Amino acid sequence: MPFVFGAITATLVFEAVGLVASSWALVVSGVLELLILIFAIYGSAALLVKGLTQRLVLKGFGTPLFNVLLLGTPNSASAQSIGQEKKKNTKYAEPMALGFFCDTVASFIFAFYSFGYMKSFGLGAAWVSIITVAQLFSSYYAHLRQDCYHTTKFGLHATYWLIKAWDEFVVSALAWGDIDVRLRADPQHVVSPAYALNNPQIPLQGYYIFFGVACCLFTAASLWHFRRRLINTIAEKSLIPVGPQPISSDQLKKALKCCRAEQGDPEPLPQTDQGSDTLFYLSNGVAALSALHASSSRTNPTFLHLTIPWVLISGAIIQVYVSRLQVTGGDRFGSVMSSIYVAVWATWTWFRFAGDTLQLSTEESYGFTAGAIALLVINAFLMLIAADRNLVLLFLTAVMEVVLVCFLLSTLQRLPYELEIAMLSLLSIICIYGALASLVNCIFSQRLLPMGPSLRKLPCPVANSRLTSGLLKIAGLLKEGGVCGIPTDTVYALAASCKNPQAIENIYNIKDRPAEKPICICISNVEQLVAAKPPFSPLLWEFMRNVYPGGISCIVSKGDWLFKLGVGPAYDRVGTKDSIMIRVPNHTVTGHLCDITGPLAITSANPSGEPDSTHHTMVINRLGHKIQGVLCDGDSNEVVASTVVNCLKIDEGTITIVREGCVPAVKVRQIFDRVKSAMV
C-alpha cells in the first residue's frame, strides 16, 4: 500500500508539472501509471489466492511497514481535556477521513483552475462530480454513525463543489468565444470564463488569485484533517490531538438561551441523528435564493444561465440524497416531501431555461401549467404531513404553495414578479432558520432553538424512560396485551409480554415479518435462568455468564424450564420448535421493565427488511400508528443489533456466529476460547 499510494502521489505531481513544463514529465507519469497497474494486478492476485487458500501464498500482505501506534498517545490528563473520540461502530469510521480527502482534492482542482493552468473547466467538472459522489457517501456514513454535524458538513460541501464546478463549466461553454477575444487583447490576465463574462470591466488576476489562495489554504487544512482522521481511526485513539474546545458546550447553550423541557414532560425529545432535516432546509434554501436571483435578474439571460446549476443541483439532485437519508432514518413522510420538492425545483429550472432559450409558445407551455396544478394539489397534502411535525415545516410548505401559485401564473404569462420575489425571500428565511435550528438541536440533543409544536397528537402514547411513572405506564400496556417500542443496549425493539401469545402474533403483523423467522425472549439477568433450572452444561453456563448482560444473544435448546422462567402461554410463539434465543440486555431500563412484566418477546423495532431504529422518534415515525406505546430513551447505544451465537453444539466444543452485530465475531470467539480453556 505505501508503494501504491506513493506512486499515485508522484503521478499526480508529474501530471501537474507536465501541464506547464516539457513532455518529459508526462513520460515519467506514464511510467508511474504503469507501475500502479503492475501493483494492482499483483495485489489482486495475492488477495484472490489468499481467499482461495485461506493463507498468504504471495508475499506483500501481512505485517505493515509502519505501526501508526508508534506516533505515541497523549497522556491521560490531555486526553481527558480534549476528549477522545469514541466510535459507536468501527464499520462507519473510516469514511470520515474520506470526506476530508474529497475536500482536499476538490479545493486543489479549483486552485489549479484559478491560477490559470486550465483554460476550460470541462475536465475539472467531471473530476469534481466524481469527488462529490464520494463525499456524499461520507455524509451518508456519518448519518449512520448518528453524527449530525459531519452529515451536514460533507453534504453541504458536496453541494457547493458540485454547483461551483458546473457553474464554471456552463459559463465557459456559453462564453468561450468572447473570452478568447479578450485573451488575445490582454494575455497577461488570468482567464476564467465565469469571471470574464460577468465582470469584463475589472481585471481578472486579483479576483482569481484571491480565490486560488483561499482554495490553497482550504486544501492544506483539509489535508491535515484527513491525516488526523485516518490515523486516529486506524489506531482507534486520539494520536493526533486537535486541542481543547475554544467554547464549552455549556457556554454555547447559555448563549442560545437554552429552554429545556421540564422533567415531567412526556413528549419525546427531538431526534438527534437526523442530519437529513438540516440538509433538507439547506438545499431548499439555496434553491430558493438562486431562484430569487433569477427572478430579480430575469431580463439578463446570462444570470439566468448561471442560476441553472444552483437551483437544479441543490433543489433537485441533492434532495434525492436527502430523501434517501430520510428513509434510512425511518422518516417516510419526510422522504415523500423531499421527493416532491425534487420535482418542484427541477420543473421550475426546466421551464425558466426552456421558456427563455427555446422560446416556447403558449400552447407548449400548457404542459408546465398542468404540472404546476398537480404540484399545487400534492403540496396541499404535504401541508397536512407538515402539521404532524412542527410549525417551521408547516410554514415552509405553506409558503411553497404560494410559490407554486406564482409558477402557475408564470406558465400563463401572468406572473407578478414582485409577489414571486417576496415569497422566495420568505421561503429562504424560513429555510435558513430551519437549517440552523435543526443542526443546533441535533448536535446538542435539546430544544435550543424552537421549531414549534406539532399541531396533531402523536400516533401512540409515549413515556419517558427517566421517570418511574413512564416505566410503569409501558409495563401496564404490555400486561394488557399491547405491543410497545422499548430501548435496549443495542437498538430499539418491539416488545410483547410472554403472557399474551396474541400480542406476539401482532408483532408479526406490525413488522410484516415472515412467519418462519422466530422471535427471541428477553430477561433481566442470568439468575432468572438459574432459578428455572435448565439442563445446560457447565461450559454453556460459564459462557453465558461471560457474555451476559451485553449485546450477544445465545441460541439454546428449548424445554419445560421455559414455563418456570415465566414464558408459559407463549411457549409455541417464541423461538423454533427445538430452540430459543435469549437476550439479557446491558440496559437498566430494559432490565427493570422485565422485572415488572416478566420475560418479554422482542424483535427489532423496524419494518421487516429496513434498517434498525436508533432513536425513539424513528419508532414513532415508522410504527407509531400500529403499536400501543413507546418508551422514549433518546439515542440508542449502538447502530446495529446484537450478535447472535448458536450454542446448540457448545458441548462439542464449537459455537456458530449466526449474525455479527455490535460485538465483533472475533471478540465472541476470544471469549469462548478463554472460557473453554479455563474449564479444561
C-alpha positions, -999 to +999 in steps of 0.1 A: +000+000+000+028+026+007+042+020-028+008+022-044-001+055-027+035+068-033+032+061-070-002+077-072+011+108-055+041+110-077+019+105-108-003+134-099+027+156-093+043+149-127+009+152-144+007+187-130+043+195-140+036+182-175+009+208-180+033+237-176+067+221-185+081+199-212+067+165-222+093+146-201+071+149-170+043+132-188+066+104-198+076+099-161+039+100-151+032+073-177+059+051-163+044+056-128+009+047-141+023+015-155+039+008-121+005+014-104-011-011-129+015-037-120+009-032-083-028-035-089-025-068-108-002-083-082-023-071-053-055-085-068-038-119-075-024-120-040-058-113-024-075-138-047-051-166-038-054-157-001-091-160-004-089-194-021-063-209+001-070-191+033-033-182+038-008-157+024+008-176-005+021-144-023+042-120-002+033-084+003+003-086+026+008-092+063+030-072+087+028-035+080+060-015+073+050+011+099+029+009+130+007+040+134+007+035+172+044+045+172+032+081+169+025+079+206-005+086+227-013+117+247-011+115+285-043+108+304-047+145+315-046+159+280-068+130+267-094+140+292-091+177+283-096+172+246-119+142+249-111+111+229-134+104+201-151+071+206-167+053+177-200+036+181-192+012+154-159+008+135-177+000+103-187+036+100-155+053+110-131+054+080-154+072+055-150+103+078-114+106+066-127+102+030-148+133+034-118+154+043-098+138+014-126+148-010-124+184+003-086+183-003-089+172-039-118+194-049-103+226-035-069+217-051-086+214-085-103+248-081-069+264-070-053+249-101-080+264-123-080+298-105-042+303-112-049+299-150-035+264-156-068+253-171-085+272-199-117+253-197-134+236-167-149+206-186-125+180-173-125+197-139-163+194-137-161+157-144-135+152-117-153+172-091-186+154-099-169+121-090-154+136-059-187+149-047-203+115-051-176+101-028-182+129-003-220+122-003-210+086+007-190+101+036-220+121+046-242+090+045-218+070+067-217+100+091-255+097+092-253+060+101-229+070+129-255+094+142-231+123+135-254+152+125-225+177+122-205+157+096-236+146+078-245+182+072-209+193+067-200+168+040-234+171+024-231+209+022-195+208+009-205+183-018-233+206-028-211+236-031-183+218-050-207+203-075-226+236-081-194+256-084-179+231-109-209+231-132-214+268-128-179+273-142-185+247-169-218+262-181-204+297-183-173+285-201-194+267-226-216+298-232-189+324-234-157+309-246-157+328-279-160+361-261-132+352-236-109+341-264-112+376-279-103+392-245-074+368-240-058+380-273-063+416-263-048+411-228-029+378-224-014+389-191-046+383-172-056+350-157-086+337-177-118+324-161-149+321-182-174+329-154-155+360-142-148+373-177-184+371-186-198+388-155-170+413-148-155+425-181-145+459-167-124+445-137-090+429-141-092+391-137-060+385-119-068+399-085-101+381-081-090+347-091-057+349-073-077+356-041-100+326-048-070+304-056-052+314-024-083+306-004-086+272-020-049+265-013-054+273+024-085+251+025-066+223+007-039+225+034-064+224+063-084+196+047-052+176+042-043+179+078-078+169+089-077+139+065-044+128+080-056+132+116-089+114+110-072+085+091-045+079+117-068+082+147-093+058+130-067+032+124-053+035+159-088+038+174-075+065+197-065+102+195-029+100+184-031+134+168-050+158+192-068+188+179-066+209+210-093+219+236-127+233+228-125+271+224-160+275+238-176+249+261-209+233+252-224+248+284-215+283+273-229+277+238-262+265+254-264+296+276-257+318+246-285+302+227-308+307+257-315+270+262-350+263+273-350+227+284-382+207+286-394+201+321-385+167+336-421+156+337-428+164+301-436+131+284-432+144+249-402+128+232-370+148+227-361+157+191-343+130+171-306+136+173-293+116+144-312+133+116-287+155+097-312+150+068-335+176+083-307+202+082-298+193+046-334+194+036-337+230+048-303+239+033-310+226-001-344+243-004-329+275+010-301+276-016-326+267-044-349+295-032-321+321-030-309+311-065-344+313-079-348+347-062-316+358-080-330+346-113-364+363-108-348+396-099-324+394-130-349+379-154-340+405-182-304+392-183-301+358-199-265+355-186-277+355-150-304+330-158-279+305-172-257+310-142-286+302-119-294+268-135-268+248-116-276+264-083-313+257-085-311+223-102-283+207-082-292+220-047-330+218-052-332+185-072-301+164-072-291+169-036-327+164-024-327+129-039-298+121-015-318+138+014-348+116+006-325+085+010-313+098+043-349+103+055-358+067+045-327+054+064-337+074+094-372+060+094-389+092+083-410+080+054-432+112+053-400+133+052-388+113+022-421+120+004-417+157+010-381+160-003-390+138-033-419+161-043-397+192-039-372+175-063-399+177-089-408+213-080-373+227-085-365+205-115-397+217-132-390+253-123-355+251-137-365+235-169-394+259-176-374+290-169-345+277-190-365+263-218-390+292-219-363+318-224-339+297-246-363+277-267-390+304-269-418+281-260-452+290-274-483+295-252-497+261-263-463+243-255-463+258-220-496+243-211-478+211-202-460+230-175-493+246-165-508+211-159-477+201-139-479+232-117-516+224-109-506+189-100-478+201-077-502+226-061-526+197-052-497+175-039-482+203-018-516+208-001-513+172+012-477+179+022-490+207+044-511+181+063-480+160+067-461+190+080-488+196+106-476+164+122-440+177+125-436+213+135-446+249+127-414+257+108-421+229+083-457+239+081-448+275+073-423+262+047-450+241+029-475+270+031-451+295+015-441+268-011-478+267-020-478+304-029-445+299-048-462+272-068-491+296-075-465+320-089-451+293-110-486+285-123-491+322-132-457+323-149-467+294-172-498+315-181-476+347-186-495+365-158-469+364-131-465+395-108-427+391-103-429+412-071-450+385-055-426+357-065-396+377-052-414+383-019-424+346-015-390+333-025-374+357+000-397+344+028-390+308+018-353+314+021-356+330+055-377+300+068-352+275+054-322+293+069-338+293+103-349+257+099-314+246+090-298+264+119-324+252+144-323+216+132-285+215+133-282+230+167-309+209+182-294+177+167-259+185+179-269+193+215-298+168+217-320+196+232-346+221+220-322+250+220-340+268+191-377+263+189-392+247+158-428+249+171-451+222+183-469+196+162-505+206+155-516+170+158-513+144+186-487+117+184-499+084+169-493+064+201-488+071+238-452+079+248-435+076+281-402+090+295-377+063+305-362+086+331-394+085+351-408+056+371-443+066+361-432+062+324-418+028+330-450+017+349-471+031+321-454+009+294-454-021+317-492-017+321-497-016+284-476-047+279-495-066+306-528-056+289-516-073+257-501-043+239-470-041+217-446-013+227-413+001+214-386-001+241-349+008+243-322-019+247-285-019+250-283-020+211-311-007+190-348-001+198-371-032+199-407-041+198-418-059+229-447-081+239-454-099+271-448-137+270-481-140+290-500-127+259-495-150+228-518-129+207-496-098+213-466-118+200-486-127+169-494-090+164-457-082+162-455-103+130-484-082+115-469-049+127-435-056+112-447-076+081-423-102+095-421-136+077-437-163+098-407-185+096-385-160+114-385-168+152-387-142+180-364-142+209-371-136+246-356-110+269-349-114+306-332-091+331-304-113+344-288-147+343-301-156+378-336-159+364-323-187+342-306-204+372-339-203+390-356-220+361-330-249+362-325-255+325-303-286+317-273-265+305-238-279+305-212-262+328-194-248+297-227-231+285-233-217+319-198-202+321-201-188+286-234-172+293-221-156+325-192-141+305-214-126+277-245-116+297-255-089+302-244-075+268-250-072+231-249-110+225-278-133+220-275-171+226-295-198+209-301-227+233-323-258+234-360-254+243-375-273+272-401-273+301-378-250+320-393-221+300-425-225+319-407-220+352-390-189+336-424-174+330-428-179+293-459-200+298-486-194+272-462-181+246-441-213+245-452-221+209-450-184+198-413-178+206-382-195+191-385-225+169-397-260+177-365-270+193-345-239+202-349-204+217-328-173+216-322-155+249-312-118+254-300-102+286-296-065+277-270-045+295-296-017+299-310-006+333-344+005+319-350-028+300-339-048+330-364-030+353-391-035+327-385-072+325-386-074+363-420-058+363-436-077+334-417-110+333-399-123+302-406-103+271-407-114+234-386-088+215-375-081+180-360-050+163-384-021+160-384-016+122-404-028+093-390-061+081-361-056+058-354-020+067-326-005+089-328-007+126-343+021+147-317+040+167-340+067+182-375+066+197-387+091+171-378+065+144-400+040+161-429+066+163-424+076+126-423+041+113-447+021+135-464+046+158-498+041+142-496+003+148-483-001+183-497+008+217-468+028+232-432+039+231-407+041+259-386+072+250-349+070+258-332+091+231-303+077+211-296+040+212-262+028+224-254+011+191-263+015+154-267-023+148-284-051+166-269-078+189-246-106+177-264-139+176-244-170+187-257-206+181-248-226+213-266-258+204-233-276+199-213-259+225-208-292+244-189-304+213-166-275+217-180-253+188-202-223+185-215-206+154-219-169+147-254-167+131-253-129+128-225-105+135-238-073+152-224-048+177-200-073+192-174-084+166-173-122+159-136-122+167-143-110+202-170-136+207-147-164+197-120-150+220-144-151+250-154-187+241-118-198+237-109-183+271-139-199+288-132-232+272-095-231+282-105-222+318-129-251+320-103-275+308 
